[in-house]
Amino acid sequence: MIERFIFGMHWKHDGKMYYDELPADSKEDAAGYFIDHKRDDVSLVRVELVGPNEGGVREFVLSPTSPFSPLTARRRLDIDEDAR
């Protein structure tokens, strides 16, 4: 069984610090995903372990400021994407 974790991503944009949480298998995977998908004007400052990922418990915040580009992070959270 693969255990996934929640990692806190501290990132900086335009001189301001921000925080988001990201599920991943390891700290390196979380940092790699963030770096590969972030916008060019965002820098990763620190990654910290928050705890185990308890599926279905957390809700993602729809932040007006996202570290990811709109084309990479475009997902519909208001509908079930798996429903046919």
LOTORKE-82373 format. One record per residue (C-alpha): chain; x negated, y negated, z. Coordinates in nm, 2 decimals, m for minus. Layout:
! residues N
+-------+--------+--------+--------+
: chain :     xx :     yy :     zz :
+-------+--------+--------+--------+
:     A :      X :      Y :      Z :
...
+-------+--------+--------+--------+
END
This chain:
! residues 84
+-------+--------+--------+--------+
: chain :     xx :     yy :     zz :
+-------+--------+--------+--------+
:     A :   0.00 :   0.00 :   0.00 :
:     A :  m0.14 :  m0.34 :  m0.10 :
:     A :  m0.09 :  m0.61 :   0.16 :
:     A :  m0.06 :  m0.96 :   0.04 :
:     A :  m0.13 :  m1.27 :   0.24 :
:     A :  m0.03 :  m1.63 :   0.24 :
:     A :  m0.32 :  m1.88 :   0.20 :
:     A :  m0.31 :  m2.25 :   0.28 :
:     A :  m0.45 :  m2.45 :  m0.01 :
:     A :  m0.58 :  m2.80 :   0.09 :
:     A :  m0.63 :  m3.00 :  m0.22 :
:     A :  m0.71 :  m3.37 :  m0.31 :
:     A :  m0.56 :  m3.59 :  m0.58 :
:     A :  m0.63 :  m3.96 :  m0.62 :
:     A :  m0.79 :  m3.99 :  m0.27 :
:     A :  m0.50 :  m3.83 :  m0.09 :
:     A :  m0.50 :  m3.48 :   0.07 :
:     A :  m0.22 :  m3.24 :   0.01 :
:     A :  m0.13 :  m2.89 :   0.13 :
:     A :   0.05 :  m2.60 :  m0.04 :
:     A :   0.08 :  m2.23 :   0.03 :
:     A :   0.00 :  m1.95 :  m0.21 :
:     A :   0.05 :  m1.57 :  m0.19 :
:     A :  m0.26 :  m1.36 :  m0.29 :
:     A :  m0.45 :  m1.04 :  m0.21 :
:     A :  m0.76 :  m1.22 :  m0.09 :
:     A :  m0.90 :  m1.56 :  m0.02 :
:     A :  m1.11 :  m1.54 :  m0.34 :
:     A :  m0.81 :  m1.45 :  m0.55 :
:     A :  m0.61 :  m1.74 :  m0.41 :
:     A :  m0.90 :  m1.99 :  m0.48 :
:     A :  m0.96 :  m1.84 :  m0.83 :
:     A :  m0.59 :  m1.87 :  m0.92 :
:     A :  m0.57 :  m2.23 :  m0.79 :
:     A :  m0.89 :  m2.33 :  m0.98 :
:     A :  m0.78 :  m2.16 :  m1.30 :
:     A :  m0.44 :  m2.32 :  m1.31 :
:     A :  m0.49 :  m2.66 :  m1.15 :
:     A :  m0.47 :  m2.99 :  m1.33 :
:     A :  m0.79 :  m3.16 :  m1.42 :
:     A :  m0.74 :  m3.45 :  m1.18 :
:     A :  m0.70 :  m3.22 :  m0.88 :
:     A :  m0.98 :  m3.08 :  m0.66 :
:     A :  m0.96 :  m2.78 :  m0.42 :
:     A :  m1.10 :  m2.88 :  m0.08 :
:     A :  m1.04 :  m2.57 :   0.15 :
:     A :  m0.86 :  m2.24 :   0.16 :
:     A :  m0.74 :  m2.08 :   0.49 :
:     A :  m0.55 :  m1.77 :   0.58 :
:     A :  m0.20 :  m1.84 :   0.71 :
:     A :  m0.09 :  m1.48 :   0.77 :
:     A :   0.07 :  m1.18 :   0.60 :
:     A :   0.32 :  m1.23 :   0.32 :
:     A :   0.66 :  m1.12 :   0.46 :
:     A :   0.85 :  m1.10 :   0.13 :
:     A :   1.18 :  m1.29 :   0.12 :
:     A :   1.11 :  m1.50 :   0.43 :
:     A :   0.94 :  m1.80 :   0.29 :
:     A :   1.10 :  m2.06 :   0.06 :
:     A :   0.88 :  m2.26 :  m0.17 :
:     A :   0.92 :  m2.64 :  m0.14 :
:     A :   0.99 :  m2.83 :  m0.46 :
:     A :   0.73 :  m3.09 :  m0.41 :
:     A :   0.73 :  m3.40 :  m0.64 :
:     A :   0.35 :  m3.37 :  m0.65 :
:     A :   0.22 :  m3.04 :  m0.79 :
:     A :  m0.14 :  m2.94 :  m0.83 :
:     A :  m0.05 :  m2.74 :  m1.14 :
:     A :   0.02 :  m2.86 :  m1.49 :
:     A :   0.39 :  m2.87 :  m1.59 :
:     A :   0.34 :  m2.61 :  m1.86 :
:     A :   0.17 :  m2.36 :  m1.62 :
:     A :   0.41 :  m2.40 :  m1.33 :
:     A :   0.74 :  m2.41 :  m1.51 :
:     A :   0.97 :  m2.17 :  m1.33 :
:     A :   1.35 :  m2.18 :  m1.27 :
:     A :   1.40 :  m2.14 :  m0.89 :
:     A :   1.77 :  m2.20 :  m0.92 :
:     A :   1.85 :  m1.88 :  m1.11 :
:     A :   1.76 :  m1.52 :  m1.09 :
:     A :   1.51 :  m1.46 :  m1.37 :
:     A :   1.54 :  m1.09 :  m1.35 :
:     A :   1.92 :  m1.09 :  m1.39 :
:     A :   2.04 :  m0.98 :  m1.73 :
+-------+--------+--------+--------+
END
